[in-house]
């Protein structure tokens, strides 16, 4: 699988950090769009993006511990 956050052919810590920061920024934007009704899809998207951020964090920790 090709990771979209890669800015080079190498899977660098910097590129992962940049991508994770991008996702966190998107999560903040989506949180601002939540309304009392009819925004369940936004909640789902936020949860999915938060899971991806957690995956990236685990990848970075795993690489650090090698």
C-alpha positions in Angstrom: 0.0 0.0 0.0 1.3 3.5 -0.9 1.1 5.9 2.0 -0.2 9.3 1.0 1.8 11.2 3.6 5.1 10.3 2.0 6.8 13.3 0.4 9.6 11.2 -0.8 10.2 7.5 -1.5 11.4 7.1 2.0 9.0 6.7 4.9 10.5 9.5 7.1 9.6 10.6 10.5 9.2 14.2 9.2 6.7 13.2 6.6 4.7 11.2 9.1 4.7 14.2 11.5 3.6 16.5 8.7 0.8 14.1 7.7 -0.3 13.6 11.3 -0.4 17.4 11.8 -2.5 17.8 8.7 -5.0 15.2 10.0 -5.2 16.9 13.3 -5.9 20.2 11.6 -8.7 18.6 9.6 -10.1 17.1 12.8 -10.2 20.6 14.3 -12.0 22.0 11.3 -14.6 19.1 11.4 -15.3 19.6 15.1 -16.3 23.2 14.3 -18.9 21.9 11.8 -20.7 19.7 14.3 -24.3 20.8 14.7 -27.0 19.4 17.2 -28.6 17.4 14.4 -27.7 15.7 11.1 -24.0 15.6 11.5 -23.4 12.0 12.4 -21.3 11.6 9.3 -18.9 14.3 10.6 -18.6 12.4 14.0 -17.8 9.2 12.0 -15.2 11.0 9.9 -13.6 12.5 13.0 -13.4 9.1 14.7 -11.8 7.6 11.6 -9.2 10.3 11.3 -8.4 10.0 15.0 -7.9 6.3 14.6 -5.5 7.0 11.7 -3.6 9.5 13.9 -3.2 6.8 16.5 -1.9 4.4 13.9 0.7 6.9 12.8 1.7 7.5 16.4 2.1 3.8 17.0 4.2 3.5 13.8 6.5 6.3 14.9 6.9 4.8 18.4 7.6 1.4 16.9 10.3 2.9 14.6 11.8 4.8 17.5 12.1 1.7 19.6 13.9 -0.3 16.9 
